[in-house]
Structures are given as C-alpha cells and as structure tokens.
Amino acid sequence: MTERAAAARRGRPRSEQSRLAILDATTELLLDHGLAGASMDAVAERAGVSKATIYRWWPSKEALALEALYRAWTGEEPRELDTGSLRGDLRAMLMPWARRLRERPYGRVIAAFVTEAQTDPAFEEQYRTRFVEPRREQGRAAFARAAARGEIPTDIDVDVALDMLYGPLYHRLLHRHAPLNDRFVTDVIDAVLRSLAP
C-alpha cells in the first residue's frame, strides 16, 4: 500500500465521523430551534467542524436538514410491516410515526419543510423523494398484500386511500387544533377501512 493510499484510508473514518456529527448536530438544532435555527454556522459550531466540511456534502441548509431528518427517522422505523391484516399493517406503519411526532417537536420541522417545498422546486423534489415517497411505498405494499388476501377490492385507488389516511394526521400535525394521539390514528384507520370494505 502506498503512503498516499494509507493516508486516504486513515482519513475515511474521520470523514464519516464528521459527517455523522454534522447530521446529529443538525437534528438537535432542528428540534431545539426549528429550520431557521439550523444555520450552517450553528451546525458547524455544534459539530466541531468547518463550514467548508459541511458544504463538501450538502449544498444548502435545507438539503442538510432533510438528510438529518431522514436519518433520524429511518433508523427507528420497522422494516417489515406484514402483520397478516391491513388494519395491523396500517397501525404498524402509522402509530410509530404519530408517536414520534408527539415525543419530540418534529411537527414544526416538517411544517417548515412543507413551507419550503412550496417555494423551492428542487427542495420539493428532495422532500418528496426522501421523506414522503418511502412512507407511501410502505402503504402501497400493505394495500397490495390486503388485495391479494381478499380483504379489499383489487381496483381501489391506493393513492387516494393513502391520502385519506395521511391527510387527517397532517391536518392535526400542522394546525394543532386537537391531539394527534393513538385513538385518533386508530379512528382514522378504521374509518378508511370501512370506506374500502367490499
């Protein structure tokens, strides 16, 4: 191994350590101060890195914030949601999501992302790809399994059904007019399932 290759290999763990420190610092700043408080300067100071190091991986504060949230959420989400019933699958998908929103102030972070997506088409695409679509893909898979089991008709519009599920949850998340608790999530799931019954 050449001296240069050895130096490169030694540098990789430090780079990964810095990247993870940046993502952790961003997550904490987002939760403590919202998107406005997660400036590149603040992230650099909390992570103990230079701004140049941050810009090496992320072109903007918004892109960094989105990856930090994605990492924080995907690390805890179940990979397998096949409980044997559509109701069970939807509860397994939506309950942890709603509980996480209650445990820490992720709601204001997501609200800021939704606002940013209205004015920044590039960020809108990233937000939809990294945060919205993975969750909807889980839902599509759950509905496909249910259709194969004969629980629901095979010709339902799955995207409309997913909007019927997530719409009320986002409404409470963003407007905060009533609690986003387990009872509400269960009521929404049951109402949607009744509307889809053969």
C-alpha positions in Angstrom: 0.0 0.0 0.0 1.4 3.4 -1.0 1.8 6.2 1.6 -0.9 8.2 -0.2 -3.4 5.2 -0.1 -2.6 4.7 3.6 -3.3 8.3 4.3 -6.6 8.1 2.4 -7.7 5.1 4.3 -6.8 6.7 7.6 -8.9 9.7 6.6 -12.1 7.9 5.8 -13.2 7.1 9.4 -12.6 10.7 10.4 -14.7 11.9 7.4 -17.5 9.6 8.3 -17.3 10.6 12.0 -17.5 14.3 10.9 -20.5 13.6 8.6 -22.4 11.8 11.4 -21.5 14.6 13.9 -22.9 17.1 11.4 -26.1 15.1 11.0 -26.6 14.7 14.7 -25.9 18.4 15.4 -28.4 19.3 12.7 -31.1 17.1 14.1 -30.7 18.6 17.6 -30.7 22.2 16.2 -33.8 21.4 14.2 -35.7 20.1 17.2 -34.4 22.8 19.5 -34.8 25.8 17.2 -36.6 24.8 14.0 -35.3 25.1 10.5 -34.5 28.8 10.9 -32.1 28.0 13.8 -30.2 25.3 12.0 -27.9 27.6 10.2 -24.6 26.3 8.7 -22.7 28.4 11.3 -24.7 26.9 14.1 -24.3 23.3 12.8 -20.5 23.8 12.3 -20.1 25.1 15.8 -22.1 22.3 17.4 -20.5 19.6 15.3 -17.0 20.9 15.7 -16.3 21.2 12.0 -15.7 23.9 9.5 -18.4 25.2 7.2 -16.3 24.0 4.3 -16.6 20.5 5.6 -20.4 20.8 5.6 -20.6 22.2 2.1 -18.5 19.4 0.9 -21.5 17.1 1.4 -24.5 19.4 1.3 -25.2 22.4 -1.0 -27.7 24.1 1.3 -29.1 24.2 4.8 -32.3 22.7 3.6 -30.6 19.7 1.9 -28.7 19.0 5.1 -31.8 19.4 7.3 -33.7 16.9 5.1 -31.0 14.3 5.3 -30.7 14.7 9.0 -34.4 14.2 9.5 -34.4 11.2 7.1 -31.6 9.6 9.0 -33.2 10.2 12.4 -36.5 8.6 11.2 -35.3 5.7 9.1 -33.0 4.4 11.8 -36.0 3.7 14.0 -38.7 2.6 11.5 -39.7 -1.1 11.2 -38.5 -2.7 8.0 -41.2 -5.4 7.9 -44.8 -4.4 8.3 -46.6 -7.6 7.3 -48.8 -8.3 10.3 -51.3 -10.5 8.4 -54.0 -7.9 8.1 -54.4 -4.5 6.5 -55.5 -2.9 9.8 -52.5 -4.3 11.6 -50.2 -3.2 8.8 -51.6 0.4 8.9 -51.3 0.6 12.6 -47.7 -0.7 12.5 -46.9 2.0 9.9 -48.8 5.0 11.3 -48.6 4.5 15.1 -44.8 4.9 15.4 -44.9 7.9 13.0 -47.5 9.7 15.1 -45.8 8.8 18.4 -42.5 10.2 17.2 -44.2 13.4 16.3 -45.6 13.6 19.9 -42.3 12.7 21.6 -40.2 15.5 20.2 -41.1 18.6 18.2 -40.7 17.1 14.8 -44.0 18.7 13.8 -42.5 22.1 13.4 -39.6 20.7 11.4 -42.0 19.0 9.0 -44.1 22.2 8.8 -41.0 24.2 7.9 -40.2 21.6 5.2 -43.7 21.8 3.8 -43.4 25.6 3.6 -40.0 25.4 2.0 -41.3 22.9 -0.6 -43.9 25.5 -1.7 -41.3 27.9 -3.0 -38.3 25.8 -3.8 -39.0 23.2 -6.6 -35.6 21.4 -6.1 -36.2 21.0 -2.3 -39.8 19.9 -3.1 -38.4 17.1 -5.2 -35.9 16.1 -2.5 -38.6 16.2 0.2 -41.0 14.1 -1.7 -38.3 11.6 -2.7 -36.6 11.2 0.7 -39.5 11.7 3.1 -42.9 11.3 1.5 -42.5 8.5 -1.0 -40.8 5.9 1.2 -43.7 6.0 3.6 -46.2 5.9 0.7 -44.4 2.9 -0.8 -44.8 1.1 2.6 -48.5 1.8 2.3 -48.8 0.7 -1.2 -47.2 -2.6 -0.3 -49.7 -3.1 2.6 -52.6 -2.4 0.3 -51.3 -4.8 -2.3 -51.0 -7.6 0.3 -54.5 -6.9 1.5 -55.9 -7.1 -2.0 -54.1 -10.4 -2.5 -55.7 -11.7 0.7 -59.1 -10.6 -0.5 -59.5 -8.0 2.3 -60.2 -5.1 0.0 -61.2 -4.9 -3.7 -58.3 -5.1 -6.2 -59.5 -2.0 -8.1 -59.3 0.6 -5.3 -57.3 3.8 -5.9 -54.5 3.2 -3.4 -53.0 6.7 -3.6 -56.4 8.2 -2.7 -56.7 5.7 0.2 -53.2 6.8 1.4 -54.2 10.5 1.2 -57.3 9.6 3.2 -55.0 8.2 5.9 -52.3 10.8 6.0 -54.5 13.8 5.3 -56.2 13.9 8.8 -52.8 13.2 10.5 -51.0 16.1 8.7 -54.0 18.3 9.4 -53.7 17.8 13.2 -49.9 18.0 13.0 -49.9 21.3 11.2 -52.9 23.0 12.8 -52.6 21.6 16.3 -56.3 22.1 16.9 -56.6 18.6 18.5 -54.3 15.9 19.7 -52.6 13.5 17.3 -53.0 10.6 19.7 -53.2 6.8 19.3 -57.0 6.9 19.5 -57.3 9.4 16.6 -54.9 7.4 14.5 -56.9 4.2 15.1 -60.2 6.1 14.3 -58.8 7.3 11.0 -57.6 3.9 10.0 -60.9 2.3 10.9 -62.9 5.0 9.0 -60.8 4.4 5.9 -61.1 0.7 6.1 -64.9 0.9 6.4 -64.9 3.0 3.2 -62.9 0.4 1.4 -64.9 -2.7 2.6 -66.1 -4.9 -0.3 
